[in-house]
Amino acid sequence: MLTEYRLAEAILVYSADGMYEKKLYLQRHGVAEKDGRPVLLEGIPYTLEDLTALCRQLLPGLVTERLTFMEAGVLASSGSAMGPDVWWVPGCVRPVFFENLDIKSGNAPWPSLIFVAHKRSLEVYAVKGSKRPGLKTRLYVAPFPNMRGSQVCLGNSPVPDKCFEHEEWEKAFFDSGFSEIHEAKRVKTDSLTGFWDDLVKSGAKRFPDKELIPCQSLKTVSDLLSDLRRKMEHGY
C-alpha cells in the first residue's frame, strides 16, 4: 500500500559570511494552499529542539536518549551513532593473525592503542605505557600492516553500524588477518614483517615501546581531539 505524503511545512536555510566561518540561520514556515498552489506562511526561528525532533524522526540512530555507562577507556564521545568516538585499549599479549605475509601468526604483545571510530571508518594510534592517556599524551604510529597513516583498511571485516559499539570495532581490528604492507616503515629499527615475525617468535610479554615512531601531523591527544572537532564543525 502506497503512502501519500503532503507538503506540511518548509525549512529555509539562511547563510551569512562571518569573520571566521559561515553562519547559518534556520526558519520554519507553515504551508497553505492558495489557488491550488502552496504558499509559505509567516516563519518562526527553527530551534535546537525542533532540529533534534526532526533528526529523531528521520535518523533515529543519530539522536539518542541513551544513558549508558562509560568505560574507563573512553576518552571522548559525541554520543552519536556516526561518531566520532575515541577510546583507549591498554597493551597486552593477544593473538595476532597474518595472511599472505611471511610472518607466523601467534601470540604477541600489542602496544596500548587509541581507537577513533567516525562515520564507519576506523583510525588507530599507539601510545606508550599502560596509563590512561591524557590530553598531553604523545601519539605514535600504530605499528601494523593494513594501514595508511592512521587509517585502518578493514577489508572484508564487518563494520559496526554505530561508532559507540567499541567492542565490535575492536573485534573487527584484533580478529582480522593482517595481509598487506602499505607502509613498510612503521617501526624504527626493522621492516614491519621482520619486526612482527621476531616479536611473535620471541615470546615477549611486553611490547617494545622504544620501536614506536612519533606521529608528525597530530602529536598529542589534544591535537587529535581538536582535529576531530574541526571535522565535525565542517561536516567531514
C-alpha positions in Angstrom: 0.0 0.0 0.0 1.4 3.4 -1.1 1.8 6.1 1.5 0.6 9.5 0.4 2.7 12.4 1.5 1.6 16.1 1.5 3.6 19.3 2.0 3.3 20.2 5.7 6.0 22.8 6.3 9.2 24.2 4.8 12.5 24.9 6.4 14.5 27.7 4.9 18.2 28.0 5.5 19.9 31.4 5.5 23.6 31.9 5.5 26.0 34.7 6.1 29.8 35.1 6.0 31.1 35.6 9.5 34.6 36.8 10.4 35.9 33.2 10.7 33.3 30.9 9.3 29.9 30.8 7.6 26.9 31.3 9.9 23.6 29.6 9.4 20.1 30.5 10.5 17.1 28.3 10.0 13.4 29.3 9.9 10.3 27.1 9.6 7.2 28.1 7.7 3.8 26.6 7.7 2.3 25.9 4.2 -1.2 26.9 3.0 -2.8 26.3 -0.4 -4.0 29.2 -2.5 -5.5 28.7 -5.9 -4.1 25.2 -5.9 -0.6 26.2 -5.2 1.4 26.0 -1.9 2.1 29.3 -0.2 4.6 29.9 2.6 3.1 31.3 5.8 5.0 33.6 8.2 8.1 32.0 9.5 9.4 31.4 13.0 13.0 30.5 14.2 13.9 26.9 14.0 15.1 25.8 17.4 17.6 23.2 18.6 14.6 21.3 20.0 12.9 21.4 16.5 16.1 20.1 14.8 16.5 17.3 17.4 12.9 16.2 17.0 13.3 16.1 13.2 16.5 14.1 13.4 14.9 11.7 15.8 12.2 11.0 13.3 14.4 10.8 10.2 17.6 9.4 11.6 16.7 7.6 14.9 20.2 6.2 15.2 21.8 9.7 15.0 20.0 11.2 18.0 19.7 9.1 21.1 18.5 9.5 24.6 20.5 6.5 25.8 22.0 6.8 29.3 25.0 4.4 29.2 27.8 3.5 31.5 31.1 4.9 30.2 34.0 2.5 30.4 37.2 3.8 31.9 38.9 3.7 28.5 36.6 6.1 26.8 38.5 9.4 26.0 35.8 11.3 24.1 32.3 10.5 22.7 29.9 12.5 20.6 27.0 10.3 21.7 26.1 10.0 18.0 25.9 6.8 16.0 28.0 8.5 13.4 30.7 9.4 15.9 33.3 10.3 16.5 34.1 8.1 19.4 37.6 7.9 20.9 38.8 5.2 23.3 41.9 3.6 24.7 42.8 -0.1 25.0 45.9 -0.9 27.2 48.6 -3.1 25.8 48.6 -6.8 26.5 49.5 -10.2 25.0 46.9 -11.3 22.5 46.7 -13.3 19.3 47.8 -11.6 16.1 46.9 -13.1 12.7 48.8 -12.7 9.4 47.7 -13.7 5.9 49.7 -13.7 2.7 52.7 -12.4 4.5 55.9 -14.2 5.5 55.0 -13.9 9.2 53.8 -16.7 11.5 50.6 -16.0 13.4 50.7 -16.4 17.2 50.5 -14.7 20.5 52.4 -11.4 20.8 52.4 -8.2 22.9 50.4 -5.4 21.5 51.1 -1.7 22.4 48.5 0.4 24.1 46.2 1.8 21.4 43.8 4.7 20.8 40.8 3.9 18.5 38.8 6.6 16.7 35.6 5.5 15.1 34.0 8.1 12.8 31.4 7.6 10.0 32.0 3.9 9.5 35.8 4.3 9.4 38.5 3.4 11.9 41.7 5.1 12.9 44.3 3.7 15.3 47.2 5.3 17.1 49.7 3.8 19.5 50.7 5.3 22.9 53.5 4.3 25.3 53.0 2.7 28.7 49.9 1.4 30.4 48.4 4.5 31.9 45.2 6.0 30.7 46.2 8.8 28.2 45.7 12.4 29.0 45.5 15.5 26.7 49.3 15.8 26.6 49.9 12.1 25.8 52.2 11.7 22.8 50.7 9.8 19.8 52.7 7.3 17.8 52.3 5.4 14.5 50.4 2.2 15.0 52.9 -0.5 14.0 50.7 -2.7 11.9 50.1 -3.8 8.3 46.8 -2.9 6.6 47.2 0.8 7.5 47.9 4.0 5.7 48.8 6.7 8.1 46.3 6.3 11.0 43.6 4.8 8.7 42.8 1.1 9.0 41.9 -0.9 6.0 39.4 -3.4 7.4 39.0 -5.3 4.2 36.1 -7.8 4.4 35.7 -7.4 8.2 32.2 -6.5 9.2 32.0 -2.8 10.1 29.8 -1.9 13.1 26.7 0.3 12.4 27.4 2.6 15.3 30.6 4.3 16.4 29.9 3.7 20.1 29.9 0.0 19.7 33.5 -0.1 20.8 33.8 -3.9 21.4 32.6 -4.6 17.8 35.2 -2.2 16.4 37.9 -3.8 18.5 36.8 -7.3 17.3 37.0 -6.1 13.7 40.5 -4.9 14.2 42.0 -7.5 16.6 40.4 -10.6 14.9 41.2 -9.7 11.3 44.2 -11.0 9.5 46.9 -8.5 8.5 47.5 -9.2 4.9 49.1 -6.1 3.2 52.0 -3.8 3.8 51.0 -0.4 2.7 53.8 1.4 4.5 56.9 -0.6 5.4 58.4 2.0 7.8 56.1 1.9 10.8 58.7 0.8 13.4 62.1 2.3 14.0 64.7 -0.4 13.5 63.3 -3.1 11.2 60.9 -3.8 8.4 57.4 -4.4 9.5 57.4 -8.1 8.5 60.7 -8.7 10.2 59.6 -6.9 13.4 56.4 -8.8 13.8 58.0 -12.2 12.9 60.7 -11.7 15.5 58.2 -10.4 18.1 55.9 -13.5 17.7 58.8 -15.9 17.9 60.4 -14.1 20.9 57.6 -15.0 23.4 57.9 -11.4 24.8 55.3 -10.3 27.3 55.6 -6.5 26.8 55.6 -4.5 23.6 59.0 -2.7 22.9 57.7 0.9 23.1 61.1 2.1 22.0 60.3 0.9 18.5 57.3 3.3 18.1 57.6 6.2 15.7 56.1 9.6 16.8 53.2 10.9 14.7 54.1 14.2 13.0 50.8 15.7 12.0 48.8 15.1 15.2 51.4 15.0 18.0 49.1 14.6 21.1 45.7 13.5 22.2 44.8 17.2 22.4 45.7 17.7 18.8 43.6 14.6 17.8 40.5 15.9 19.6 41.0 19.4 18.1 41.2 17.9 14.6 38.0 15.8 15.2 36.1 18.9 16.4 37.2 20.7 13.3 35.9 17.9 11.1 32.6 17.8 13.0 32.2 21.6 12.5 32.8 21.4 8.8 30.8 18.2 8.3 33.7 16.0 7.3 
